[in-house]
Amino acid sequence: MNPSQPQLPTPDIAAAASSDALCRHIRSHIATQDGWISFADYMRMALYTPGLGYYSGGAAKFGTAGDFITAPGLSPLFGGCVAATIAHVLQESGGNIIEVGAGTGQLAAQILAELERLEQLPAQYGILELSGELRERQRQTLQTLVPHLAERAVWLDTLPTEFVGVIVGNEVLDAMPCEVLQLVDGAWQQRGVVASEEGFAWQNRPLHDANLLAACARWPQIPGYTSEVQLEAQGFIAALANSLQRGMILMLDYGFPAGEFYHPERSMGTLIGHYRHHTVHDPFHWPGLTDITCHVDFSAMYQAADQSGLCLDGYTSQASYLLDCGILDRAAQLDSQSVEYLRTAAALQKLLGHAEMGELFKVIAFSRGLEGATAPGFRAQDRSGEL
Ligand SMILES: C[S@@+](CC[C@H](N)C(=O)[O-])C[C@H]1O[C@@H](n2cnc3c(N)ncnc32)[C@H](O)[C@@H]1O
């Protein structure tokens, strides 16, 4: 046992069996690939194999019974703030909303409820979600929280070719498969995955891919330096940009600009797992039952958007974003004697606290064809210069 890792809870029999089935599936895929797959391929299979992957299987994932909590699960005021940005944009652009990677559907419910209050409901709230299991959960959440608005939600299989409106995503980019590179004996290598009797293990190969070589060209040349490249997330931003005819792409996630991400002191990268509210440093821990994630390189996302002809509308910390969207005024409207008020006070601490989500999480907005004033969320602090 790793001495720095506390004893982790063991999964129940059904969950362990599901993980075993996923391991067999990954193992047979590795066998068809001459015994080695890239880490991105492993991560894609571990998270998104239909019926078995972490996001596509039956694991609880979100909330206290799951492995982690995201902002919409902390307080509906989060979605109320996001809706303020969306309402501002829709006023100018018109059109609809697409949420990418909608998780439990809580953010969708919060945004729809707030837009109804503002009398700015779009005709359609599209959801682009990879996981069939989560699509069903999103449907149920909307039916429970905003039944009269649920019919506006539609689940998309692909992005529309000419979309007008707002595309929004919270903690989606960090859940996309990343490649892991390592400097060994003065040369960058690609980290991949092999299977053995004991399970899965890392194995490096010489790096030949031109895109990956270009990505690590400016990383610190420190022996053993290890970090991630998110080519898939960059491609995703480009795909969203190609779809967006007019309007905004609004992404919220944890991460840094490149200078901070690829800092000499961050020599082990940012790849981590989440398992029952523990941070796990072994990405091969209970495949299918452990979330795998890496932080977002916001400079790379900006470059992908810029190359697709989008404007950068704003980049700031989550704390600054939510404060500018009036989260404190929204909280002040609650009855100070209510349980909801106490719950909200605790949520604000997490959402805004410098040592919690307030500074690590960032909000970035790209747009096409907008000329109006800066949207709520980005008026107080502009950190675009860091990208
Ligand atoms: C960490 S969860 C965040 C969920 C939710 N947005 C929240 O804040 O709670 C990541 C979500 O992104 C989805 N996802 C990952 N890659 C995706 C892709 N390429 N297209 C659509 N959804 C994706 C996952 O299935 C999951 O719903």
PDBQT file of the ligand as one rigid body, heavy atoms in Angstrom, charges set to zero:
ROOT
HETATM    1  C1  LIG A 401     -16.715  16.317 -14.538  1.00  0.00    +0.000 C 
HETATM    2  S1  LIG A 401     -18.219  16.044 -15.359  1.00  0.00    +0.000 S 
HETATM    3  C2  LIG A 401     -18.971  17.649 -15.185  1.00  0.00    +0.000 C 
HETATM    4  C3  LIG A 401     -20.468  17.605 -15.284  1.00  0.00    +0.000 C 
HETATM    5  C4  LIG A 401     -21.242  18.895 -15.089  1.00  0.00    +0.000 C 
HETATM    6  N1  LIG A 401     -20.960  19.856 -16.122  1.00  0.00    +0.000 N 
HETATM    7  C5  LIG A 401     -21.006  19.489 -13.729  1.00  0.00    +0.000 C 
HETATM    8  O1  LIG A 401     -20.521  20.601 -13.620  1.00  0.00    +0.000 OA
HETATM    9  O2  LIG A 401     -21.335  18.820 -12.747  1.00  0.00    +0.000 OA
HETATM   10  C6  LIG A 401     -17.749  15.965 -17.069  1.00  0.00    +0.000 C 
HETATM   11  C7  LIG A 401     -18.927  15.814 -18.015  1.00  0.00    +0.000 C 
HETATM   12  O3  LIG A 401     -18.468  16.006 -19.361  1.00  0.00    +0.000 OA
HETATM   13  C8  LIG A 401     -19.014  14.976 -20.175  1.00  0.00    +0.000 C 
HETATM   14  N2  LIG A 401     -18.162  14.892 -21.385  1.00  0.00    +0.000 N 
HETATM   15  C9  LIG A 401     -16.859  14.595 -21.455  1.00  0.00    +0.000 A 
HETATM   16  N3  LIG A 401     -16.411  14.654 -22.725  1.00  0.00    +0.000 NA
HETATM   17  C10 LIG A 401     -17.459  15.042 -23.471  1.00  0.00    +0.000 A 
HETATM   18  C11 LIG A 401     -17.633  15.306 -24.865  1.00  0.00    +0.000 A 
HETATM   19  N4  LIG A 401     -16.634  15.164 -25.740  1.00  0.00    +0.000 N 
HETATM   20  N5  LIG A 401     -18.848  15.688 -25.293  1.00  0.00    +0.000 NA
HETATM   21  C12 LIG A 401     -19.866  15.831 -24.418  1.00  0.00    +0.000 A 
HETATM   22  N6  LIG A 401     -19.775  15.578 -23.098  1.00  0.00    +0.000 NA
HETATM   23  C13 LIG A 401     -18.586  15.189 -22.623  1.00  0.00    +0.000 A 
HETATM   24  C14 LIG A 401     -19.041  13.790 -19.216  1.00  0.00    +0.000 C 
HETATM   25  O4  LIG A 401     -19.812  12.720 -19.671  1.00  0.00    +0.000 OA
HETATM   26  C15 LIG A 401     -19.620  14.475 -17.978  1.00  0.00    +0.000 C 
HETATM   27  O5  LIG A 401     -20.993  14.689 -18.080  1.00  0.00    +0.000 OA
ENDROOT
TORSDOF 0
